[in-house]
């Protein structure tokens, strides 16, 4: 199986390089309005935002920032297929402006924006992040009433374009081979995730590393990988319009899906080239970890005196349900840079980068080899 991965250096408010109705899944984490690290970016998009912040008008700045994101949401509506899913990792912001402390509810504003475009909201996920400090309060400390709870969670907002789910041909192998294990379903499809650690994506080596890290707010690989496995099948295309360090593309490669990305800063894409040789080992590690966790689940279930009715078709392990029998994980055997325009195996021209990955079924037996 072969997948392709394209990254465009440009503005996500205009995804002209991506065709209408060509993306099955969006997985992204946009810049969060009213988080200070993104002030400069938003002001560059609309100088009125900087004026509002300088004058102490937080509400006007908040609305103007989201107006810029709204232009990206319009592009997502265009490129998503009917029944396609959009997954957005969004955090609220707390900030003191002009002497007034308040929360800026980014998740509520994004929810409103997608509903206004006709998307159907689906049950969302709260991702509980580890605290940055031992202090669990803000404001007046131990004296009421002016203390505030610490924000230690973000939202994964989920939307479906159109009123119906996507259709598949009966018994579609690409869907059944992309199934997840019963215990993964129970863990992934809960509305609170407490087992995912929040941290900056590693950027290793090279001049300017510290500066890139300061400008990176990448979520952990586990989040896009889960979402891709939950809401897409083999052969689907995943889009990240706020590509950053390429975490969603890495997850798509590991999950055996195609991907598209858009990123304003070429430096992130150039640094990603250094990580590509590690993708085969990463994909193998991710797949093996899933199988190992499943075998631990099998052992625990048997210790509890519970049996299994079904056997997996491709792995020497029992499974709980009939739908799991066809699970067939993928690993990247080889990956190469390609010209995203001509697909002739040459490097891109600087505005668009492309990669081709060759996948093979992950064949991991009980001996671990």
C-alpha positions as CSV (number, residue, x, y, z in Angstrom):
1,X,0.0,0.0,0.0
2,X,1.2,3.5,-0.9
3,X,0.4,6.8,0.7
4,X,1.3,10.3,-0.3
5,X,1.8,13.4,1.9
6,X,1.9,17.0,0.7
7,X,2.6,20.1,2.6
8,X,2.0,23.6,1.2
9,X,3.9,26.7,2.5
10,X,1.2,29.3,2.6
11,X,-1.9,30.8,4.1
12,X,-4.6,28.4,5.3
13,X,-7.2,31.1,4.6
14,X,-6.8,30.2,1.0
15,X,-6.3,26.4,0.3
16,X,-6.6,26.8,-3.5
17,X,-4.2,23.9,-4.0
18,X,-6.7,21.5,-2.5
19,X,-9.7,20.4,-4.6
20,X,-13.3,20.6,-3.5
21,X,-14.6,17.5,-1.7
22,X,-11.2,15.8,-1.6
23,X,-10.6,15.4,2.1
24,X,-12.2,12.8,4.4
25,X,-10.9,14.1,7.7
26,X,-9.5,17.2,9.2
27,X,-7.3,17.0,12.4
28,X,-5.7,20.2,13.6
29,X,-4.9,22.4,16.5
30,X,-5.2,26.1,15.5
31,X,-3.5,29.0,17.2
32,X,-5.7,29.9,20.2
33,X,-7.0,33.5,20.2
34,X,-6.0,35.6,23.2
35,X,-3.0,33.4,24.1
36,X,-0.2,35.9,24.1
37,X,2.2,33.8,22.0
38,X,-0.1,34.1,19.0
39,X,-0.7,37.9,19.3
40,X,2.0,38.7,16.7
41,X,0.7,36.2,14.2
42,X,-2.9,37.5,14.5
43,X,-1.8,41.1,14.3
44,X,0.1,40.4,11.1
45,X,-3.1,39.0,9.6
46,X,-5.2,42.0,10.8
47,X,-3.4,45.1,12.3
48,X,-6.7,46.1,14.0
49,X,-6.1,43.2,16.4
50,X,-2.9,44.8,17.6
51,X,-4.7,48.1,18.0
52,X,-7.5,46.5,20.1
53,X,-5.0,44.8,22.4
54,X,-3.0,48.0,22.8
55,X,-6.2,50.0,23.7
56,X,-7.3,47.3,26.2
57,X,-10.3,46.1,24.2
58,X,-10.1,42.4,24.7
59,X,-13.5,41.6,23.4
60,X,-12.8,43.3,20.1
61,X,-9.4,41.6,19.8
62,X,-11.0,38.2,20.5
63,X,-13.7,38.7,17.9
64,X,-11.2,39.9,15.3
65,X,-8.9,36.9,15.9
66,X,-11.8,34.5,15.4
67,X,-12.8,36.3,12.2
68,X,-9.4,35.3,10.7
69,X,-10.0,31.7,11.8
70,X,-13.5,31.8,10.2
71,X,-11.8,32.2,6.8
72,X,-10.0,28.9,7.4
73,X,-13.2,27.2,8.5
74,X,-14.8,28.3,5.2
75,X,-12.0,26.5,3.3
76,X,-12.5,23.3,5.4
77,X,-16.2,23.4,4.5
78,X,-15.2,23.5,0.8
79,X,-12.6,20.7,0.8
80,X,-14.3,18.2,3.1
81,X,-16.5,15.5,1.6
82,X,-20.1,15.1,2.7
83,X,-20.0,13.1,5.9
84,X,-16.4,14.1,6.5
85,X,-15.3,14.8,10.1
86,X,-13.4,17.8,11.4
87,X,-11.5,17.4,14.7
88,X,-10.2,20.6,16.3
89,X,-8.0,20.6,19.4
90,X,-8.9,24.0,21.0
91,X,-8.0,25.6,24.3
92,X,-9.7,28.5,26.1
93,X,-7.6,31.5,27.2
94,X,-7.3,33.4,30.4
95,X,-5.9,36.9,30.3
96,X,-5.8,40.2,32.1
97,X,-6.4,43.2,29.8
98,X,-6.9,46.7,31.1
99,X,-6.9,45.4,34.7
100,X,-9.7,42.9,34.1
101,X,-9.1,39.1,34.3
102,X,-11.4,36.8,32.4
103,X,-11.6,33.7,30.3
104,X,-12.0,33.9,26.6
105,X,-14.0,30.8,25.5
106,X,-12.4,29.8,22.3
107,X,-14.2,26.4,22.2
108,X,-17.6,28.1,22.3
109,X,-16.7,30.5,19.6
110,X,-15.4,27.7,17.3
111,X,-18.5,25.7,18.0
112,X,-20.7,28.6,17.0
113,X,-18.7,29.2,13.8
114,X,-19.0,25.5,12.6
115,X,-22.7,25.3,13.5
116,X,-23.4,28.5,11.5
117,X,-21.8,26.7,8.4
118,X,-24.2,23.8,8.7
119,X,-21.8,21.3,10.4
120,X,-23.3,18.9,12.9
121,X,-21.6,19.0,16.2
122,X,-20.7,15.6,17.6
123,X,-19.9,14.7,21.3
124,X,-16.6,16.3,22.1
125,X,-13.6,15.2,24.2
126,X,-12.0,17.0,27.1
127,X,-8.3,16.4,27.1
128,X,-7.0,16.9,30.6
129,X,-3.4,18.2,30.5
130,X,-0.9,17.9,33.3
131,X,-0.6,21.1,35.4
132,X,2.3,23.4,34.7
133,X,2.9,24.0,38.3
134,X,2.0,22.7,41.7
135,X,-0.3,25.7,42.3
136,X,-3.9,24.8,41.6
137,X,-5.3,28.3,41.8
138,X,-5.0,31.8,40.4
139,X,-5.9,35.2,41.9
140,X,-6.3,35.8,45.6
141,X,-4.9,32.5,46.9
142,X,-6.5,31.3,50.1
143,X,-8.7,34.3,50.6
144,X,-12.2,34.4,49.0
145,X,-13.8,35.4,46.7
146,X,-11.3,36.4,44.0
147,X,-9.5,33.1,43.3
148,X,-9.9,31.3,40.0
149,X,-9.6,27.7,39.0
150,X,-6.6,26.7,36.8
151,X,-7.4,25.7,33.2
152,X,-5.9,22.2,32.9
153,X,-7.9,20.9,30.0
154,X,-8.4,21.5,26.3
155,X,-11.2,20.4,24.0
156,X,-11.2,18.2,21.0
157,X,-14.3,19.5,19.1
158,X,-15.8,17.2,16.6
159,X,-18.0,18.1,13.6
160,X,-19.6,16.3,10.7
161,X,-20.2,18.0,7.4
162,X,-23.7,17.4,6.1
163,X,-26.5,15.5,7.8
164,X,-25.4,11.9,7.1
165,X,-22.4,9.7,7.8
166,X,-20.1,8.6,5.0
167,X,-21.1,5.5,3.1
168,X,-18.8,2.5,2.3
169,X,-19.3,-0.4,0.0
170,X,-20.5,-3.5,1.9
171,X,-17.6,-5.4,3.6
172,X,-15.0,-2.8,2.5
173,X,-11.6,-4.3,3.5
174,X,-10.0,-0.8,3.9
175,X,-12.6,-0.1,6.6
176,X,-12.5,-3.4,8.4
177,X,-8.7,-3.7,8.3
178,X,-8.6,-0.2,10.0
179,X,-10.8,-1.4,12.9
180,X,-9.6,-0.8,16.5
181,X,-9.6,-3.2,19.4
182,X,-12.5,-3.4,21.8
183,X,-10.5,-2.0,24.7
184,X,-9.2,0.8,22.5
185,X,-12.7,1.8,21.6
186,X,-13.6,2.0,25.3
187,X,-10.6,4.2,26.0
188,X,-10.6,6.4,22.9
189,X,-14.4,7.0,22.8
190,X,-14.7,8.3,26.3
191,X,-15.4,12.0,26.7
192,X,-12.5,12.7,29.0
193,X,-8.9,11.8,28.1
194,X,-6.6,11.6,31.1
195,X,-3.9,9.4,29.6
196,X,-2.4,11.8,27.1
197,X,0.5,13.9,28.2
198,X,0.7,17.5,26.9
199,X,4.1,18.7,25.7
200,X,5.9,20.5,22.9
201,X,6.8,18.3,20.0
202,X,10.5,17.6,20.0
203,X,12.6,19.6,17.5
204,X,16.1,18.1,17.5
205,X,19.3,19.7,16.4
206,X,20.3,22.5,14.1
207,X,20.6,26.2,14.4
208,X,17.5,28.0,15.5
209,X,16.1,25.0,17.4
210,X,15.1,27.1,20.4
211,X,13.4,29.7,18.3
212,X,11.4,27.0,16.4
213,X,10.4,25.4,19.7
214,X,9.2,28.7,21.1
215,X,7.0,29.1,18.0
216,X,5.7,25.5,18.2
217,X,2.6,24.4,20.1
218,X,2.3,21.0,18.7
219,X,0.1,18.5,20.5
220,X,1.4,15.0,21.4
221,X,1.4,12.4,18.5
222,X,-1.1,10.3,20.4
223,X,-3.9,12.8,19.9
224,X,-3.9,13.0,16.0
225,X,-3.1,9.3,15.8
226,X,-6.1,8.4,17.9
227,X,-8.4,10.7,15.9
228,X,-7.2,9.4,12.6
229,X,-7.8,5.8,13.7
230,X,-11.2,6.8,15.1
231,X,-12.6,8.7,12.2
232,X,-10.9,7.5,8.9
233,X,-10.2,4.4,7.0
234,X,-7.2,3.2,4.9
235,X,-7.1,5.2,1.7
236,X,-8.6,8.4,3.3
237,X,-6.9,11.8,3.2
238,X,-6.3,13.8,6.4
239,X,-5.8,17.5,6.3
240,X,-4.1,19.7,8.9
241,X,-4.4,23.4,7.9
242,X,-2.2,24.5,10.9
243,X,0.6,22.0,10.2
244,X,3.3,23.4,12.5
245,X,5.9,20.7,13.2
246,X,4.0,18.1,11.2
247,X,2.6,16.0,14.0
248,X,-0.6,15.2,12.1
249,X,1.4,14.1,9.1
250,X,3.5,11.8,11.2
251,X,0.4,10.3,12.7
252,X,-1.1,9.8,9.2
253,X,2.0,8.1,8.0
254,X,2.0,5.8,11.1
255,X,-1.8,5.1,10.6
256,X,-1.5,4.4,6.8
257,X,-3.5,7.4,5.6
258,X,-2.7,10.1,3.0
259,X,-2.2,13.6,4.3
260,X,-2.2,17.2,3.4
261,X,-0.9,20.2,5.3
262,X,-0.6,23.9,5.1
263,X,2.0,25.9,7.1
264,X,2.9,29.6,7.0
265,X,6.5,29.1,8.0
266,X,8.8,27.2,5.7
267,X,11.3,26.6,8.5
268,X,9.0,24.0,10.1
269,X,8.7,22.1,6.8
270,X,12.4,22.2,6.2
271,X,13.1,20.8,9.7
272,X,10.5,18.1,9.1
273,X,12.8,16.6,6.3
274,X,15.2,15.7,9.1
275,X,12.6,13.6,10.8
276,X,11.4,11.6,7.8
277,X,14.1,8.9,8.0
278,X,12.8,8.0,11.4
279,X,9.2,7.4,10.3
280,X,9.6,3.6,9.5
281,X,10.9,2.9,13.0
282,X,8.2,5.2,14.6
283,X,5.4,3.5,12.7
284,X,6.6,0.1,13.7
285,X,6.9,1.2,17.3
286,X,3.3,2.6,17.3
287,X,1.9,-0.6,15.8
288,X,3.7,-2.9,18.1
289,X,2.7,-0.9,21.1
290,X,-1.0,-1.3,20.1
291,X,-0.6,-5.0,19.8
292,X,1.3,-5.3,23.1
293,X,-1.3,-3.3,24.9
294,X,-4.0,-5.6,23.4
295,X,-2.1,-8.7,24.6
296,X,-1.9,-7.2,28.1
297,X,-5.7,-6.7,27.9
298,X,-6.2,-10.3,26.8
299,X,-4.1,-11.6,29.8
300,X,-6.0,-9.4,32.2
301,X,-9.4,-10.5,30.9
302,X,-8.4,-14.1,31.2
303,X,-7.3,-13.6,34.8
304,X,-10.8,-12.2,35.5
305,X,-12.2,-15.5,34.1
306,X,-13.6,-14.0,30.9
307,X,-13.2,-15.8,27.6
308,X,-13.1,-14.8,23.9
309,X,-15.3,-15.9,21.1
310,X,-13.2,-14.7,18.2
311,X,-9.7,-14.9,16.9
312,X,-7.9,-12.2,14.8
313,X,-7.4,-13.1,11.2
314,X,-3.9,-11.7,10.9
315,X,-2.5,-11.8,14.5
316,X,-2.1,-14.7,16.9
317,X,-4.5,-13.2,19.5
318,X,-8.1,-13.4,20.4
319,X,-10.5,-10.5,20.1
320,X,-13.8,-9.6,21.8
321,X,-16.0,-8.8,18.8
322,X,-16.5,-10.1,15.3
323,X,-15.7,-6.7,13.8
324,X,-12.1,-6.8,15.2
325,X,-11.2,-10.0,13.4
326,X,-10.0,-8.2,10.3
327,X,-7.7,-5.7,12.0
328,X,-4.5,-5.3,10.0
329,X,-2.1,-2.6,11.2
330,X,0.4,-1.0,8.8
331,X,4.0,0.0,9.1
332,X,6.1,2.2,6.8
333,X,8.7,0.2,5.0
334,X,10.2,3.0,3.0
335,X,9.7,6.7,2.6
336,X,11.1,9.2,0.1
337,X,10.7,12.9,-0.8
338,X,8.9,13.6,-4.1
339,X,8.0,16.6,-6.2
340,X,4.5,17.3,-5.0
341,X,3.6,18.7,-8.5
342,X,5.2,16.2,-10.8
343,X,5.6,13.1,-8.6
344,X,8.9,12.4,-10.3
345,X,11.0,11.7,-7.3
346,X,12.7,15.0,-7.1
347,X,12.7,17.6,-4.3
348,X,10.0,20.2,-4.2
349,X,10.4,23.8,-5.3
350,X,10.2,25.3,-1.9
351,X,6.5,26.2,-1.9
352,X,5.3,22.6,-1.8
353,X,6.8,19.5,-0.3
354,X,5.8,15.9,-1.0
355,X,6.6,12.5,0.4
356,X,5.7,9.0,-0.7
357,X,5.5,6.2,1.9
358,X,5.4,2.4,1.1
359,X,3.4,0.5,3.7
360,X,3.3,-3.2,4.6
361,X,1.1,-5.1,7.0
362,X,2.5,-5.1,10.5
363,X,3.2,-8.8,11.0
364,X,3.9,-9.2,14.7
365,X,3.6,-12.6,16.1
366,X,3.7,-13.8,19.8
367,X,7.5,-14.0,19.5
368,X,7.6,-10.2,19.2
369,X,9.5,-10.2,15.9
